[in-house]
Amino acid sequence: MTNALNQGWLYVLIPMFVTVLGGVISTMRELRPQLRSALQHFTAGVVFAAIAGEVLPDVLHRQAPLPAVIGFALGVAAMFGMRRLTEQAEAARTASTAMPLGLLGAVGVDAVLDGLVIGIGFSAGTTLGLLVTIALSLEMFFLGLTTALTLRTTGASRLRVITIISGLALLIGIGAWLGLSVLYGLSDRTLAGVLAFGCAALLYLVTEELLAEAHTVPETPLITSVFFLGFLVLLVIEMLI
């Protein structure tokens, strides 16, 4: 078990690195709105697959319905409460320069949750931890890419975009630290509530941020199908490892 935990600290660097990499790539060239929408659909599919394949099974396995309900309800309230608090700040700025605070908040919660899940995975064993790391690294790469693309549309400089994305990547490390140390050994009921909270945040990220932003571009069957491609890619990866 100690060996698995030590490996967890090393492997958590992978999703942190690819998150920043996605942000850097997005600053190198401008993408057409249709391609940006396709990437957002793909990322939404990957995140949704992570919910279905990684987070929800862990919640169900812990068999603690009441803490899960409480955690999920708190997650929904937190995300909509954050959106309510940021709407006024965003409305005070022009539409072209307003920072997408709701998106950044949701991605931040996602980053912490991903690190937490990786930490919990390595707590259960090296194989599970490695599987979770690969799946969530794919998710965070595209999430870093699409978040940076959204930031670029607000007129943010390349340095500012990379700085923000790097900060989000650091949250993965914080989540892993929580999973490998602070939350290690806590009861299944407590962890069920924490994961359910994160599940709500991820669903908010998919429905209220990624897909909402993607739908500002006229839909085509090809662009819409990319959502299902993202879901399938992560699903296949989880089955093969």
C-alpha positions in Angstrom: 0.0 0.0 0.0 2.9 2.4 0.8 4.4 1.8 -2.6 1.1 2.6 -4.3 0.8 5.8 -2.4 4.3 6.8 -3.3 3.6 6.2 -6.9 0.5 8.3 -6.6 2.5 11.4 -5.9 4.6 10.8 -9.0 1.7 10.0 -11.4 -0.4 13.0 -10.3 2.2 15.1 -12.2 0.9 13.7 -15.5 -2.6 15.3 -15.5 -1.0 18.5 -14.1 1.4 18.6 -17.0 -1.1 17.8 -19.8 -3.6 20.4 -18.4 -0.9 23.1 -18.9 0.0 21.6 -22.2 -3.5 21.9 -23.4 -3.5 25.6 -22.4 -0.2 26.3 -24.1 -1.4 24.7 -27.4 -4.6 26.8 -27.4 -2.5 30.0 -27.2 -0.4 29.1 -30.2 -3.1 29.7 -32.9 -6.6 30.9 -33.2 -9.2 28.2 -33.9 -12.3 28.6 -36.0 -15.6 28.7 -34.0 -16.7 25.4 -35.5 -13.5 23.7 -34.4 -13.7 25.3 -31.0 -17.3 24.1 -30.6 -16.3 20.5 -31.7 -13.5 20.5 -29.0 -16.0 21.7 -26.4 -18.4 18.9 -27.4 -15.6 16.3 -27.2 -14.4 17.5 -23.8 -18.0 17.4 -22.5 -18.3 13.8 -23.7 -15.0 12.9 -22.0 -16.1 14.6 -18.7 -19.4 12.9 -18.9 -17.7 9.5 -19.3 -15.5 10.2 -16.3 -18.6 10.9 -14.3 -20.2 7.6 -15.4 -17.1 5.4 -15.4 -15.1 6.8 -12.4 -17.1 9.0 -10.0 -20.6 7.4 -9.9 -19.4 3.8 -9.5 -17.2 4.9 -6.5 -20.2 6.7 -4.9 -22.5 3.7 -5.5 -19.8 1.3 -4.1 -19.7 3.1 -0.8 -23.5 2.5 -0.2 -24.2 5.6 1.7 -27.3 7.2 0.2 -27.9 9.9 2.7 -24.4 11.4 2.6 -24.5 11.1 -1.2 -27.8 13.0 -1.4 -26.5 15.7 1.0 -23.2 16.0 -0.9 -24.9 16.2 -4.3 -27.4 18.8 -3.1 -24.6 20.9 -1.6 -22.8 20.6 -4.9 -25.7 21.8 -6.9 -26.3 24.7 -4.5 -22.7 25.7 -4.5 -22.4 25.8 -8.3 -25.6 27.8 -8.9 -24.7 30.0 -5.9 -21.4 30.7 -7.5 -23.0 31.5 -10.8 -25.4 33.9 -9.0 -22.5 35.7 -7.3 -20.5 36.0 -10.5 -23.3 37.2 -12.7 -23.2 40.7 -11.4 -19.4 40.9 -11.7 -19.6 39.7 -15.3 -22.5 42.0 -16.2 -20.4 45.0 -15.0 -17.9 44.2 -17.8 -18.4 44.1 -21.5 -19.3 40.8 -23.0 -16.1 40.6 -24.9 -13.8 41.1 -21.9 -15.8 39.5 -19.0 -13.9 36.6 -17.5 -15.9 33.3 -17.5 -15.9 33.0 -13.7 -18.5 30.3 -13.6 -16.5 28.2 -16.0 -13.3 28.7 -14.0 -15.0 27.8 -10.8 -16.5 24.6 -12.2 -13.1 23.6 -13.8 -11.4 24.4 -10.5 -13.8 22.0 -8.6 -13.2 19.5 -11.3 -9.5 19.7 -11.0 -9.6 19.2 -7.2 -12.0 16.3 -7.7 -9.8 14.7 -10.3 -6.8 14.8 -8.0 -8.9 13.5 -5.2 -10.1 10.6 -7.3 -6.5 9.8 -8.3 -5.4 9.9 -4.7 -8.3 7.6 -3.7 -7.5 5.3 -6.6 -3.9 4.8 -5.5 -5.0 4.3 -2.0 -6.9 1.3 -3.3 -4.0 0.0 -5.3 -1.5 0.8 -8.1 -3.6 -0.6 -11.0 -6.8 1.3 -10.2 -4.7 4.5 -9.6 -3.0 4.1 -13.0 -6.3 3.6 -14.7 -7.9 6.6 -13.1 -4.8 8.7 -13.9 -4.8 7.9 -17.6 -8.6 8.5 -18.0 -8.5 11.8 -16.1 -5.4 13.0 -17.8 -7.2 12.8 -21.1 -10.1 14.7 -19.6 -7.9 17.4 -18.2 -5.9 17.9 -21.4 -9.0 18.8 -23.4 -10.5 20.7 -20.5 -7.3 22.8 -20.2 -7.4 23.3 -24.0 -11.1 24.4 -24.2 -10.9 26.5 -21.0 -7.9 28.4 -22.5 -9.8 28.8 -25.8 -12.7 30.4 -23.9 -10.3 32.7 -22.0 -8.7 33.8 -25.3 -12.1 34.9 -26.6 -12.3 37.4 -23.7 -9.1 39.0 -24.9 -6.9 37.6 -22.2 -3.2 37.7 -23.0 -1.3 34.5 -23.6 0.6 34.9 -20.4 -2.6 35.4 -18.4 -4.2 32.4 -20.0 -1.2 30.1 -19.2 -1.0 31.5 -15.7 -4.7 30.7 -15.0 -4.5 27.3 -16.5 -1.3 26.6 -14.5 -3.2 27.6 -11.4 -6.0 25.1 -12.3 -3.4 22.4 -12.8 -2.0 23.0 -9.3 -5.5 22.3 -7.9 -5.1 18.7 -9.2 -2.1 18.4 -6.9 -4.1 19.8 -4.0 -6.9 17.3 -4.7 -4.3 14.4 -4.8 -2.8 15.6 -1.5 -6.3 15.5 0.0 -7.0 12.0 -1.4 -3.6 10.6 -0.4 -3.3 12.0 3.0 -6.1 14.1 4.6 -9.0 12.0 3.3 -7.1 8.7 3.4 -8.7 6.4 5.9 -11.9 8.4 6.3 -15.2 6.5 6.3 -17.1 5.5 3.2 -20.0 7.8 4.2 -17.8 10.9 4.2 -16.1 10.0 0.9 -19.5 9.3 -0.7 -20.6 12.8 0.2 -17.4 14.4 -1.1 -17.6 12.5 -4.4 -21.3 13.3 -4.8 -20.5 17.0 -4.4 -17.9 16.7 -7.1 -20.3 14.7 -9.3 -22.7 17.7 -9.2 -20.0 20.1 -10.1 -19.0 18.0 -13.1 -22.6 17.8 -14.3 -22.8 21.6 -14.0 -19.5 21.9 -16.0 -20.9 19.8 -18.8 -24.4 21.2 -19.1 -24.1 24.8 -18.0 -20.6 25.7 -19.2 -19.1 23.5 -21.9 -22.2 22.6 -23.9 -23.8 26.0 -23.3 -20.7 27.7 -24.8 -20.5 25.1 -27.6 -24.1 25.8 -28.6 -23.3 29.4 -29.4 -22.1 28.1 -32.8 -24.7 26.7 -35.2 -25.1 23.0 -34.6 -24.3 20.4 -37.3 -24.7 16.6 -37.0 -20.9 16.3 -37.2 -20.2 18.7 -34.4 -22.9 17.1 -32.2 -21.5 13.6 -32.8 -18.1 14.7 -31.4 -19.7 14.6 -27.9 -20.4 10.9 -28.3 -16.9 10.3 -29.7 -15.4 11.9 -26.6 -17.6 9.7 -24.4 -16.7 6.5 -26.4 -12.9 7.3 -26.4 -12.7 7.4 -22.6 -15.0 4.5 -22.2 -12.8 2.3 -24.4 -9.7 3.4 -22.6 -11.3 2.4 -19.3 -12.2 -1.0 -20.7 -8.8 -1.7 -22.2 -6.7 -0.9 -19.2 
